């Protein structure tokens, strides 16, 4: 069985969900340069039309944003 065809709408929805999650829950990560490698990887995966790699990159993006938020909260405490 082959993988489903790449769907840019699906990809955009997944990216929007990840960005919305960080905006709502991890405001300290807004504009953080530490997120750039994950954004670049998601973009590369999208260009390769690789769903698994794309989702992995978005998960790493969210985890990196959560880490930034945790560090910011520790510094503020």
N, C-alpha and C positions, 0 to 999 in steps of 0.2 A: 504494500500500500504506500503510495507516495504522500508526501507532505502536502497540506493545503496550499493553494497559490497564495503568494504574498498579497496582502490587502493593506494598502496605505491608510485606509480609514481605521482599520483595527489597530495598526501601529500608532497612529495619532491618538487614538483613545487611550491606549496603554500609557503612552508618554504623558498625556494630560493627567491621567490618574496619579502617576508618580509625582509629577510636579505639584499637583493640587495637594497631595498628601504632605509633601514637604512644606509647602506654603502654610498649610493649616496647623501642622504639628511640629515643625522644626524651623521656625523663623530665623534662627541663627545661621542656617545654611544658605540663606538667600544670597545669591551671587558669589558663593564661595568657589575659589579656584580649585579646591580639592575635588569638586564635582566634575570638572572639565574632562578628565580622562574617561569617566564613565559615560558622559554625554558623547564623547568622541567614539567610544566603543559601540554605543547604541546606534549612532549614525552609520558606522561601518557595517554593523550587522544588518541594518535596514537596507543599505546599498547592496549587500550580498543576499538580501531577502531570506535571511536565516532567523526564523522565529525563535528557536531555542536560545541562540546567542543573544538575540535582541532582548528577550525576557531576562536572561542572566545579567545583561548590562543594566537594565532598568532596576533589577533587584539590588545590584551593587551600588547604583546611584542612590537609591533610597537608604541603604545601609550606611553609606558614606555621609549622607545628610543627617541621619540619626546620630552617628558618631560625633559630628560637628556640634549638634544640639546638646548632646550629653556633656561634651567638654565645656561648652559655654555655660551650661547650668552648674557644673562643678566649680568653675571659676567664679561664678556669681554667688555661690553659697559661702 
